[in-house]
Amino acid sequence: MRMKNKYRKPTSLRCNAGSRCSSSVLLWSLVGCLLMLHLYSYIRDQDVHSQESHLHIGRHPEILELEQFEEDSIQIPPPRKRSPRAAKRKPRKVHTSLIEEFLDESSQIRHIFFPDQKTAIDPMSDNGDETHFYYPGRIWLDTTGNPIQAHGGGILYDDRTKTYYWYGEFKDGPTYHAHKRAAARVDVIGVGCYSSKDLWTWKNEGIVLAAEENDETHDLHKLNVLERPKVIYNDKTGKYVMWMHIDDTNYTKASVGVAVSNFPTGPFTYLYSKRPHGFDSRDMTVFKDDDGIAYLLYSSEDNSELHVGPLSEDYLDVTETMRRILVGQHREAPAVFKHQGMYYMITSGCTSWAPNEALAHASESIMGPWETIGNPCIGGDKIFRHTTFFSQSTFVLPVHGIPGLFIFLADRWNPADLRDSRYVWLPLTLGGPVDQPFEYSFGFPLWSRVSIYWHKKWRLPFSWRGKE
Ligand SMILES: *[C@@H]1O[C@H](CO)[C@@H](O)[C@H](O)[C@H]1NC(C)=O
């Protein structure tokens, strides 16, 4: 077949005049390149402008309607007294000291990070104009007036009941350290579940998977660890399947656990735990794709990389297929979502309960390779952007009916009193070129910048809130 080309007539582009012709082709290519460059920098400029104004956050009119951004600026307290020797050793950055301040129970600015009960969001009280507003970091009450206990959680939209279910760690117990060098913990109580139609008013559906009180050999024994529960619905079996991180006190078991139920509100039957594909697994998530195939993503090899692989058809196990992604990047707390056929993921660094900088990643295939495309956090103080607004990613929820609008769910951990950890919910949008150069693809990016905007208060567009 190829041989034939040799005898084909030269195309009209090729001419016999030789050098004169090729130099004009060169010239036109140059002009073309310059035009492209110009266009690219123009688009980039436009994007920078829109980022500066903080008002243009997406082309969709309903996204533009996102109301009441209030930007925050933290008043940095006077530096605390340090011994002259300590000060000499290491000059402290504002940065570090604010994270220290955040972690310090007796900090004078603690109320900024952990506003008190008086400011709690209570959807059941007469809120007047304040109705439906999210206040990231404030205490959030359920319909019975108790703080919502659904940490490290995820949300399932259940088509059958047209209801949102929020699952998370129920941590309403005392915080303690198992031994001197152990991280703060709360004994396992179980997985809490809350239901809502409007994503603001949440009814407590109880503990849908409870800890085991007595049997010390059981995965769910209270002295073990149950983190980051996520629930997906299997259309083929009609079952609700929960995946979670199961560990022992010292985080050496590093496994995933699976539970199943016929109803979104449980009770879930615990099945088993395992090391997926034979590897250690700590922070994890599951993602159900449009074609019904679900995937498990987990931090592995001592959190140095992530692994991704499809689940079996019934979602009750992994399959043999697994790919290593973000190798050597030391990321955890993965939250995956999809937009216009592209896959996106937000992760955090690994610094225990302390907040750190989030990163966004993108890929054409959920199996990778994944590109790291930069810190998605925008707005607020610089320190806010460098600490994921003093929180850690846990889930990204698509807002039904508004393409391109997502809610970023994160945990503002309170290691001094884990039950009092707060929720940081913020709008997440896609648009504009990404910040970082690509490793795996050249030329025009297939994916957009992921932007999570800081809002002191915000709510979903009115048109959406009116809908069921
Ligand atoms: C956890 O580690 C501590 C300190 O290394 C040890 O004393 C304790 O026995 C360990 N606990 C378990 C359940 O392995």
The ligand as a Gaussian input file, in Angstrom:
#p B3LYP/6-31G(d) Opt

LIG

0 1
 C        0.959000       0.480000      68.408000
 O        2.262000       0.979000      68.577000
 C        2.638000       1.164000      69.925000
 C        3.960000       1.905000      69.989000
 O        4.829000       1.484000      68.977000
 C        2.660000      -0.206000      70.627000
 O        3.008000      -0.041000      71.975000
 C        1.286000      -0.837000      70.498000
 O        1.295000      -2.137000      71.021000
 C        0.808000      -0.892000      69.056000
 N       -0.580000      -1.305000      69.017000
 C       -1.028000      -2.196000      68.173000
 C       -2.500000      -2.499000      68.246000
 O       -0.353000      -2.758000      67.346000

